[in-house]
């Protein structure tokens, strides 16, 4: 546990009001900003909400870092904050009307998952087609299953790490992942077969 | 034929994923083939092999989903946050986020820096910060709908109701006022209203229209504010 490379940075952050603490926190943000944003983006489904979540994560980190006890890996703590805030955000956003001015593939709102088949027919390459299709399929999962898929396949965490992040047992991680696999298999199989049968573009 | 339940799995697909995770199974007594056999090729059962192929293709597709990099606003936010220390730091997120979300044309050069610096000086209460953050999506994205406008009014009223419970003193009041002014901006608005005017979150002019946040009830106990 002590060999976590983040611990040295955290200790510098905890040192207090110094230029080095500022530099250390900046280093921490730069180290995790992409991972935090990516995780949030895949859980909440759009970039505007993901930006909010990322902001909230680093703000929480900024406020709570002094209380960090070094009893767990820092990245699992950051992922836990991210997933919890993203799920909360998603839940709250679902009560709002669809957002306006959020064009582009990253910006679709929760109520208007794009039609991958149509997109594909118009402009998408294979990679874009798969990305759109997979992204929308993940959005159809429940928050818990969605989080676990993101952590496992996008962030490449182990079962044990996911269990720490989500504060559940490894067995629970496996059973949830199995449910996610079954759902995704159903949602994505036609697309996978189509691509395997000749390519999309 | 493999019976997944004899190995503790619901179905072959679950078993296939476990296999891809490196799990190896003890062959049950009397099994027609030994799937616990070591590599190179233990997949002698066609049905199980097909399940493994399905699982593998699903994983390949999932893993192909690209990572999305943090946009510039998030990166800038992290840098700004790192530069703040002490209790003033709680003031940054909503205002900095609001500023970052404003259209370029509404934010003159250096505007964000001045706002961030100004917010750091007024010590906005945390409760207010949370409240303002809550109405940000309405400001930037949903404002064009009537429902969103109603939400904004409701959030502003909530902010006004919270105000008397905020810490007493000039700084908290100024923070609330400043927040309200920022939240009142619309695409195309300028703040301060006069281009090039010195930025002072405490002395900055109030919004043009009367509002519950500043006119409905006292924000710091002064007669001036209650009028």
Boltz contact constraints between the chains, C-beta under 6 A:
constraints:
  - contact:
      token1: [A, 17]
      token2: [B, 85]
      max_distance: 6.0
  - contact:
      token1: [A, 22]
      token2: [B, 82]
      max_distance: 6.0
  - contact:
      token1: [A, 25]
      token2: [B, 82]
      max_distance: 6.0
  - contact:
      token1: [A, 26]
      token2: [B, 82]
      max_distance: 6.0
  - contact:
      token1: [A, 29]
      token2: [B, 78]
      max_distance: 6.0
  - contact:
      token1: [A, 33]
      token2: [B, 70]
      max_distance: 6.0
  - contact:
      token1: [A, 33]
      token2: [B, 74]
      max_distance: 6.0
  - contact:
      token1: [A, 33]
      token2: [B, 78]
      max_distance: 6.0
  - contact:
      token1: [A, 34]
      token2: [B, 69]
      max_distance: 6.0
  - contact:
      token1: [A, 34]
      token2: [B, 70]
      max_distance: 6.0
  - contact:
      token1: [A, 37]
      token2: [B, 70]
      max_distance: 6.0
  - contact:
      token1: [A, 37]
      token2: [B, 74]
      max_distance: 6.0
  - contact:
      token1: [A, 38]
      token2: [B, 67]
      max_distance: 6.0
  - contact:
      token1: [A, 38]
      token2: [B, 68]
      max_distance: 6.0
  - contact:
      token1: [A, 41]
      token2: [B, 68]
      max_distance: 6.0
  - contact:
      token1: [A, 51]
      token2: [B, 73]
      max_distance: 6.0
  - contact:
      token1: [A, 51]
      token2: [B, 74]
      max_distance: 6.0
  - contact:
      token1: [A, 54]
      token2: [B, 74]
      max_distance: 6.0
  - contact:
      token1: [A, 55]
      token2: [B, 77]
      max_distance: 6.0
  - contact:
      token1: [A, 55]
      token2: [B, 93]
      max_distance: 6.0
  - contact:
      token1: [A, 55]
      token2: [B, 97]
      max_distance: 6.0
  - contact:
      token1: [A, 58]
      token2: [B, 78]
      max_distance: 6.0
  - contact:
      token1: [A, 58]
      token2: [B, 81]
      max_distance: 6.0
  - contact:
      token1: [A, 59]
      token2: [B, 93]
      max_distance: 6.0
  - contact:
      token1: [A, 62]
      token2: [B, 81]
      max_distance: 6.0
  - contact:
      token1: [A, 97]
      token2: [B, 145]
      max_distance: 6.0
  - contact:
      token1: [A, 97]
      token2: [B, 147]
      max_distance: 6.0
  - contact:
      token1: [A, 99]
      token2: [B, 141]
      max_distance: 6.0
  - contact:
      token1: [A, 99]
      token2: [B, 142]
      max_distance: 6.0
  - contact:
      token1: [A, 100]
      token2: [B, 141]
      max_distance: 6.0
  - contact:
      token1: [A, 100]
      token2: [B, 144]
      max_distance: 6.0
  - contact:
      token1: [A, 101]
      token2: [B, 141]
      max_distance: 6.0
  - contact:
      token1: [A, 130]
      token2: [B, 61]
      max_distance: 6.0
  - contact:
      token1: [A, 130]
      token2: [B, 64]
      max_distance: 6.0
  - contact:
      token1: [A, 131]
      token2: [B, 65]
      max_distance: 6.0
  - contact:
      token1: [A, 134]
      token2: [B, 61]
      max_distance: 6.0
  - contact:
      token1: [A, 134]
      token2: [B, 65]
      max_distance: 6.0
  - contact:
      token1: [A, 153]
      token2: [B, 62]
      max_distance: 6.0
  - contact:
      token1: [A, 153]
      token2: [B, 63]
      max_distance: 6.0
  - contact:
      token1: [A, 178]
      token2: [B, 14]
      max_distance: 6.0
  - contact:
      token1: [A, 181]
      token2: [B, 17]
      max_distance: 6.0
  - contact:
      token1: [A, 185]
      token2: [B, 58]
      max_distance: 6.0
  - contact:
      token1: [A, 192]
      token2: [B, 57]
      max_distance: 6.0
  - contact:
      token1: [A, 192]
      token2: [B, 61]
      max_distance: 6.0
